[in-house]
Amino acid sequence: MSLLTLPFKLPLLPLRGVIKLGELIQDRAEEELHDPAAVRRELEAIEEAQRTGKLSPEEAEEAEQHAVNRLIGSVSRPADPGQPGDDHPTRS
């Protein structure tokens, strides 16, 4: 920074720091979300919950599918009404 631009950039430094911190937090959260070890621990917890009766087989299957989809990066979202793949077509 030159001495001429320093007075103009100085007030923005805290904002730039907060933005950088937010980017770092986002990167870390995405790494943890797609970490194979974390998904494996979640699958083991689902299996244990199913064994102890806390989850029904259907709930366990849904939770397992969600964890696997998270690992491969294709989290399924419910279809919006009127969108392709919707069972109830809209009338025009």
C-alpha positions in Angstrom: 0.0 0.0 0.0 1.3 3.4 -0.8 1.0 6.3 1.5 -1.5 8.0 -0.8 -4.0 5.1 -0.9 -3.6 4.0 2.7 -6.1 6.5 4.1 -8.7 5.2 1.6 -8.1 1.5 2.1 -7.7 1.6 5.9 -11.4 1.9 6.7 -12.1 -1.1 4.5 -9.6 -3.5 6.1 -11.9 -4.8 8.8 -14.5 -5.6 6.2 -12.0 -7.4 4.0 -10.9 -9.4 7.0 -14.5 -10.4 7.8 -15.0 -11.4 4.1 -11.9 -13.5 4.2 -12.9 -15.1 7.4 -16.3 -16.0 5.9 -14.6 -17.6 2.9 -12.4 -19.7 5.1 -15.3 -20.9 7.2 -17.3 -21.8 4.1 -14.3 -23.7 2.7 -13.9 -25.6 5.9 -17.6 -26.4 6.1 -17.6 -27.8 2.6 -14.6 -29.9 3.3 -16.3 -31.4 6.3 -19.6 -31.9 4.5 -17.9 -34.0 1.8 -15.3 -35.7 3.9 -15.5 -39.5 3.4 -14.6 -40.2 7.0 -17.5 -38.1 8.3 -19.9 -39.8 6.0 -18.7 -43.2 7.1 -19.2 -42.2 10.8 -22.7 -41.0 9.9 -23.5 -44.3 8.1 -22.2 -46.2 11.2 -24.4 -44.1 13.5 -27.4 -44.8 11.2 -26.7 -48.5 11.3 -26.4 -48.5 15.1 -29.7 -46.5 15.4 -31.4 -49.0 13.2 -30.1 -51.9 15.2 -31.3 -50.4 18.4 -34.7 -49.6 16.9 -34.5 -45.9 16.9 -34.9 -45.8 13.1 -37.2 -47.8 11.0 -35.8 -49.6 7.9 -37.4 -46.9 5.7 -35.9 -44.0 7.8 -32.5 -45.7 7.8 -32.6 -46.2 4.0 -33.5 -42.5 3.5 -30.8 -41.3 5.9 -28.2 -43.6 4.2 -29.2 -42.4 0.8 -28.9 -38.8 1.9 -25.4 -39.4 3.3 -24.2 -41.2 0.2 -25.6 -38.4 -2.0 -23.8 -35.8 0.1 -20.6 -37.7 -0.4 -21.0 -37.8 -4.2 -22.2 -34.2 -4.2 -25.7 -34.6 -5.6 -28.0 -33.9 -2.7 -31.6 -34.5 -3.9 -34.1 -31.7 -3.4 -37.8 -32.0 -3.6 -39.2 -31.1 -7.0 -41.1 -27.8 -7.3 -44.7 -28.1 -8.4 -45.0 -27.9 -12.1 -41.4 -28.8 -12.7 -40.2 -31.8 -14.8 -40.5 -35.0 -12.8 -43.6 -33.7 -10.9 -46.4 -36.3 -10.7 -49.0 -33.6 -10.9 -48.8 -31.8 -14.3 -50.0 -28.2 -14.3 -52.8 -27.0 -16.6 -52.1 -24.2 -19.1 
